[in-house]
Amino acid sequence: MSREVAVAILGSGTAGLNALGQVKKTGKSYVMINGGEFGTTCARVGCMPSKALIQIAEDFHRRRILNRHAIAGGDALTLDRAAAMKHIRELRDTFVERVTSNSTDKMPEQLLIHGYARFVDSHTLAVNGEIIKAENIIIATGSRPIVPEAWKDFADKVITTDEFFELEDLPESVAVIGLGVIGIEIGQSLSRMGVAVTGIELSDTISGIQDPALQQVAIDVIGKEFPLWFGKPAELRAEGKQLRVTAGEHSVLVDRVIATLGRTPNITDLNLAGIGIDCDERGIPRFNPDTMQVGDTHIYIAGDVNNRCPILHEAGDDGKISGYNAARDTVTAFRRKTPLAITFCDPGIASIGASWDELDPEETAVGEMKMAPVGRALIMAKNKGILRVYANKATGVILGAALMAPRAENLAHLLCWAIENKQTVYDLLRMPFYHPVIEEALQAALYELKDKVDAKPPAGLIELASLASDQ
């Protein structure tokens, strides 16, 4: 069997579905090929079920501060962990069904192939014994969790995020190995749900934080909830029905290990090297992030598989760009959005715009506010963290920010929108800030930042923002 199409899309996740939407608009012929389960990584094993877990954990954790608010009985509250996991799976199934019912479930059978494709040549794919020739091809095959080869001997006790939400109940003790975004979110949630958690990280950072001041605050805050080990690789060995996890001089006996070491692109079996595609040392094709085009070829790569920024909204934009270009005769470059990354721990962590390592310290001013004295945060019993805003020292233009704060997701969006619009510290200080709100922490950081930049308000215009804060 063989057929010819204008566009072949490999993968029906967030990137693939967004690419498909753009191709459909042109009326070009297409086929979508998907290996594995339908439904996006976000809906099935990522963003959405993890937020359900986080919500349950945070709600249960609040019992510990109820007595501060003169609410008695918090110590008597209990959590049915098996029922909680069942609830999370039910929500997960709802999210997946919403994705598939609006996308792949509606696709004609001849346009959706369930199988794993392999390149025969640069225009030809083989899947399930069928040959497909395509003018343009979009690789959106996603990623899978990394598990070291040596750990596969303990497969019954090592869990990745792809398996975590299938647990019918939670173990009594775990080691979370890898303290990136997912490791921190799951580790803190499990600790708050009564699981004995040990966090292990080979580097000296958590949640991908680059700002050194924020890094120390985050480690101090999270480290008060469960132990964190840094700087040594984790080694596993069986000990009875449990696993002994050792990292340097530290050792702990646990029921399960949760491997959150990141994800690797699903690209190995595509035969890209065999068709002469120029790949980097990781085996990922070299591509233009503004066009998603691989070199000057007719092949595009979108979403987690390109390992550029494995975040849902970035994958969606990747898909839109690749689909737009794959369905047209000319390649168009698109301006990408301001970077935005959020860790949904408590307090939340966010990185917005230019990261610390990208900035020139000689040309950058930093405004900072600690959350401890912020009135609204204190009332909420969530006054932990720090907010740091970066600006160009000469112009006052906001370049980036890093924070750990309550309502972090909301603060992060405000800052991201400001950066996207190239606003200055004065532009932001002109905005009204209500009292008392968490956003007053941002206002305080901006006032400090104002005094560190050379830029002044426009000549002849007296601005409230030029006045120092009296509070």
C-alpha positions in Angstrom: 0.0 0.0 0.0 1.2 3.5 -0.7 -0.2 7.0 -0.9 0.9 10.6 -1.5 0.0 13.6 0.6 1.1 17.3 0.9 1.9 17.1 4.6 2.6 14.1 6.9 2.5 14.9 10.7 4.2 12.5 13.0 2.6 12.7 16.4 -0.8 13.8 17.7 0.2 15.7 20.8 0.0 19.4 21.5 2.5 20.3 18.7 1.0 17.8 16.2 -2.6 18.9 16.7 -1.7 22.6 16.4 0.2 21.8 13.2 -2.8 20.0 11.9 -5.0 22.9 12.6 -2.8 25.1 10.3 -2.6 22.5 7.6 -6.4 22.0 7.5 -6.9 25.8 6.9 -5.2 25.5 3.5 -7.1 22.5 2.3 -3.9 20.6 1.6 -3.9 16.8 1.8 -2.4 15.3 5.0 -2.0 12.3 7.1 -1.3 12.1 10.9 0.7 9.2 12.3 0.7 8.6 16.0 2.6 5.9 18.0 1.5 5.1 21.5 -1.5 6.5 23.4 -3.7 9.3 22.0 -4.1 12.4 24.1 -1.4 15.0 24.9 1.5 14.5 27.4 0.0 17.5 29.3 -3.5 15.9 29.6 -2.4 12.3 30.2 0.7 12.4 32.4 1.8 16.0 32.8 0.4 19.5 33.5 -3.2 18.5 34.3 -3.1 15.4 36.5 -0.1 16.9 38.4 -2.1 20.0 39.2 -4.9 17.8 40.6 -2.3 16.2 42.8 -0.9 19.5 43.9 -4.4 20.9 44.7 -5.2 18.0 47.0 -1.8 18.2 48.7 -2.1 21.9 49.3 -5.6 21.7 50.6 -4.6 19.0 53.1 -1.5 20.9 54.1 -3.5 23.9 55.1 -4.7 22.0 58.2 -1.4 22.7 59.8 -2.0 26.5 60.0 -5.7 26.5 60.8 -5.0 27.0 64.5 -3.3 30.3 63.7 -6.7 31.5 62.4 -8.5 30.2 65.5 -10.0 27.2 63.5 -9.8 24.1 65.7 -9.8 20.5 64.6 -7.2 20.6 61.9 -5.1 17.8 63.4 -8.1 15.5 63.1 -8.3 15.8 59.3 -7.3 12.7 57.4 -6.5 11.9 53.7 -7.6 8.8 51.9 -4.7 8.6 49.6 -6.1 5.8 47.4 -9.3 7.8 46.9 -7.2 10.9 46.1 -5.4 9.0 43.4 -8.7 7.7 42.0 -10.0 11.2 41.9 -6.9 12.4 40.0 -7.2 9.6 37.4 -10.9 10.5 36.9 -9.9 14.1 36.3 -7.1 13.0 34.0 -9.5 10.9 32.0 -11.8 13.9 31.6 -8.9 16.0 30.3 -7.7 13.3 27.9 -11.3 12.8 26.6 -11.7 16.5 26.0 -8.5 16.5 23.9 -9.3 13.4 21.8 -13.0 14.1 21.4 -12.2 17.4 19.8 -9.4 16.1 17.7 -8.3 12.6 16.9 -11.7 11.0 17.6 -13.2 13.1 14.8 -10.5 12.3 12.2 -11.4 10.0 9.3 -9.7 6.6 9.8 -7.8 6.9 6.6 -6.2 10.2 7.8 -5.1 8.9 11.2 -2.7 6.0 11.4 -1.9 4.4 14.8 1.7 3.3 14.5 5.4 4.3 14.5 6.7 5.8 11.3 10.3 5.5 10.0 12.0 7.5 7.3 12.8 5.5 4.1 14.1 8.6 2.4 13.6 12.3 3.1 10.2 12.3 1.4 9.1 8.7 2.3 7.8 7.2 5.4 7.0 3.5 6.3 4.4 2.7 8.9 2.5 -0.6 9.5 3.6 -1.9 6.1 2.3 1.2 4.3 4.5 3.6 2.3 3.6 7.3 2.5 5.2 10.0 0.3 4.9 13.5 1.5 6.0 16.9 0.1 6.6 18.1 3.7 6.9 16.3 6.9 6.4 17.5 10.5 8.2 15.6 13.3 6.2 16.1 16.5 6.8 12.7 18.2 7.1 14.1 21.8 9.4 12.7 24.5 9.6 10.0 27.1 11.0 9.9 30.7 14.7 9.2 31.2 15.5 6.1 33.2 19.2 5.1 33.6 19.9 1.6 32.2 21.2 0.4 35.6 17.9 1.2 37.2 15.9 -1.0 34.9 16.7 -4.0 37.1 14.4 -2.4 39.7 11.6 -1.6 37.2 8.9 -2.7 39.6 10.0 -0.1 42.2 11.2 2.7 39.9 8.3 5.0 38.7 8.4 7.7 36.1 5.7 10.3 35.6 4.3 8.1 32.8 3.4 5.6 35.4 2.9 7.7 38.6 -0.8 8.5 38.1 -1.6 4.8 37.6 -0.7 4.1 41.2 -3.8 2.9 43.1 -2.3 4.0 46.4 0.8 5.9 47.5 3.8 4.3 49.0 4.9 5.1 52.6 8.3 6.4 51.5 9.9 7.5 48.2 13.1 9.0 46.9 12.4 11.6 44.2 15.5 11.7 42.0 15.8 14.7 39.9 14.6 18.0 41.4 13.6 19.9 38.3 10.1 21.3 37.9 8.3 18.0 38.0 10.5 16.6 40.8 9.8 19.5 43.1 6.1 19.5 42.3 5.6 15.8 43.0 8.1 15.7 45.9 6.4 18.5 47.8 2.9 17.2 47.1 3.7 13.7 48.3 5.4 15.1 51.4 2.2 17.1 52.2 0.1 14.0 51.6 2.0 12.1 54.4 4.6 10.2 52.3 8.2 10.3 53.6 10.1 12.0 50.8 13.8 12.4 50.1 14.8 14.7 47.2 18.0 14.0 45.4 19.6 16.2 42.7 23.0 15.7 40.9 23.5 19.5 40.4 23.3 22.2 43.1 20.0 23.7 41.9 16.3 23.0 42.0 13.5 23.7 39.5 16.0 25.0 36.9 16.6 28.2 38.8 19.5 30.4 37.7 19.2 33.4 39.9 21.5 32.7 42.9 19.4 34.7 45.4 16.2 32.9 44.4 18.0 29.6 44.4 19.0 29.8 48.0 15.6 31.0 49.1 13.9 28.1 47.2 16.2 25.5 48.7 15.6 26.9 52.2 11.8 26.9 51.8 11.5 23.5 50.1 14.2 22.0 52.4 12.0 22.7 55.4 9.4 20.3 54.1 11.6 17.3 53.1 15.4 16.6 53.0 17.3 17.6 49.9 20.6 16.0 48.8 22.7 17.7 46.2 25.8 17.1 44.2 26.1 13.3 44.1 24.7 10.7 41.7 22.1 8.3 43.2 22.8 4.6 43.3 20.1 2.0 43.9 20.3 -1.5 45.3 17.6 -3.9 46.5 17.3 -4.5 50.2 14.5 -6.8 51.1 11.2 -5.5 49.6 12.6 -2.0 49.5 15.3 0.0 47.7 18.4 1.4 49.3 19.2 4.8 47.7 22.7 6.2 48.3 24.1 9.5 47.2 27.5 10.3 48.5 27.5 10.0 52.3 23.7 10.0 52.4 21.6 6.8 52.4 17.9 6.1 52.7 15.6 3.0 52.5 12.4 3.6 50.5 9.5 1.7 49.1 9.7 3.4 45.7 11.9 5.7 43.6 10.3 8.3 41.5 12.6 9.1 38.5 12.2 12.7 37.4 15.4 13.1 35.5 13.9 14.8 32.6 12.6 13.5 29.3 14.4 12.4 26.1 13.1 13.1 22.6 11.3 10.2 20.8 13.6 10.4 17.8 15.9 7.4 17.9 13.9 5.1 15.7 13.0 7.6 13.0 16.3 6.9 11.0 17.2 10.6 10.6 20.9 9.8 10.3 20.1 7.3 7.6 18.5 9.9 5.4 21.3 12.5 5.9 19.7 14.9 8.3 22.2 17.1 10.2 21.8 16.4 13.9 23.5 17.7 17.0 25.4 15.6 19.6 22.0 14.6 21.1 20.7 13.3 17.8 18.2 16.2 17.5 18.0 17.8 14.0 19.4 21.3 13.8 16.5 23.7 13.2 15.4 27.3 13.1 13.2 28.0 16.2 11.5 30.9 14.3 10.4 28.7 11.4 10.8 25.2 12.9 12.5 24.2 9.6 15.3 21.6 9.8 18.2 23.1 7.9 16.9 24.1 4.4 14.9 20.9 4.0 11.1 20.3 3.7 11.1 18.7 7.2 10.0 20.6 10.3 10.3 19.6 14.0 7.9 20.8 16.7 7.2 20.3 20.4 9.0 18.3 23.1 10.9 16.3 20.5 13.1 19.3 19.6 14.0 19.8 23.3 14.0 23.6 22.9 11.5 24.4 25.6 9.3 21.5 26.7 6.3 23.6 27.9 2.8 23.2 26.5 2.3 26.8 25.1 5.7 26.6 23.4 4.9 23.2 21.9 1.6 24.7 20.6 3.4 27.6 19.0 6.0 25.3 17.5 3.1 23.3 16.0 1.4 26.4 14.6 4.6 27.6 13.0 5.6 24.3 11.5 2.0 23.6 10.2 1.8 27.1 8.7 5.1 26.6 6.9 4.7 23.0 5.9 1.4 23.8 4.1 2.9 26.7 2.0 5.5 27.2 -0.7 7.5 29.8 1.2 8.9 29.6 4.7 8.0 32.4 7.1 9.8 33.3 10.3 7.7 34.2 13.4 8.7 36.3 16.4 8.6 34.1 19.4 6.9 35.1 22.7 8.6 36.1 25.9 9.9 33.0 27.8 7.7 32.0 30.7 8.2 29.0 33.0 6.3 28.2 36.2 6.8 25.6 38.9 3.5 25.0 40.7 5.0 24.3 44.1 4.1 26.3 47.2 5.1 29.1 47.1 5.2 29.0 43.3 8.4 29.6 41.4 8.6 31.4 38.1 11.2 32.6 35.5 10.2 35.3 33.1 12.0 36.8 30.1 15.8 36.9 30.1 17.3 34.5 32.6 20.0 35.4 35.1 22.8 33.7 33.1 21.8 35.6 29.9 22.2 39.0 31.5 25.3 41.3 31.6 25.7 42.3 35.2 27.4 45.6 34.2 24.3 46.6 32.2 21.6 45.2 34.5 19.8 46.6 37.5 17.9 44.4 40.0 15.0 45.3 42.2 14.2 42.9 45.0 11.4 42.3 47.5 11.3 39.5 50.1 7.8 38.2 50.8 8.2 38.0 54.6 6.8 41.5 55.3 4.1 41.6 52.6 0.8 42.2 54.4 -1.4 40.1 52.2 1.0 37.2 52.2 1.3 37.4 56.0 -2.5 37.2 56.4 -2.6 34.2 54.1 0.2 32.5 56.1 2.2 32.3 52.8 4.8 35.0 53.4 7.8 33.0 52.1 9.9 33.7 49.1 11.4 36.5 47.1 10.7 38.5 44.0 13.5 39.9 41.7 13.0 42.0 38.7 15.8 42.8 36.1 16.0 45.9 33.9 18.4 47.5 31.5 20.4 49.9 33.7 20.5 52.6 31.1 16.9 52.6 29.8 14.9 51.0 32.6 13.3 48.5 30.2 12.2 45.4 32.0 14.3 42.4 30.8 13.3 39.5 33.0 12.3 38.4 36.5 12.6 35.4 38.8 10.4 34.8 41.9 9.2 32.5 44.5 5.9 33.8 45.9 2.3 33.1 46.6 0.2 33.7 43.4 3.4 33.2 41.4 1.5 32.3 38.3 -0.4 35.6 38.3 2.7 37.7 39.1 4.6 35.9 36.4 2.0 36.7 33.7 1.9 40.4 34.7 5.7 40.6 34.3 5.7 38.5 31.1 3.1 40.8 29.5 5.1 43.8 30.5 8.3 42.4 29.0 6.5 41.4 25.8 5.4 45.0 25.5 8.9 46.3 26.2 7.7 48.4 29.2 10.0 50.2 31.5 10.1 50.3 35.3 8.2 53.7 35.1 5.5 52.2 32.8 4.8 49.6 35.5 4.9 52.0 38.4 2.3 54.2 36.6 -0.1 51.3 37.0 -2.5 51.3 40.0 -1.7 48.8 42.8 -4.5 48.1 45.2 -3.9 47.5 48.9 -3.6 44.9 50.3 -2.6 42.5 47.4 0.3 40.3 46.6 1.1 42.6 43.7 2.4 45.1 46.2 5.5 43.0 46.5 6.1 43.7 42.8 5.5 47.4 43.4 8.1 47.4 46.1 10.6 45.6 43.9 9.9 48.2 41.2 10.5 51.1 43.5 13.9 49.7 44.4 14.6 49.0 40.8 13.7 52.6 39.8 16.5 54.0 42.0 19.1 51.7 40.3 18.4 52.7 36.7 19.7 55.8 34.9 16.5 56.4 33.0 14.2 59.1 34.3 10.5 60.0 33.6 9.9 61.9 30.3 11.0 65.5 30.5 8.3 68.0 31.4 6.0 65.3 32.8 5.7 64.8 36.5 4.8 61.2 37.3 3.7 59.7 40.6 6.0 56.9 39.7 9.0 59.2 40.1 8.2 59.7 43.7 9.6 57.5 46.4 7.3 55.1 48.2 6.5 56.2 51.8 5.7 52.6 52.8 
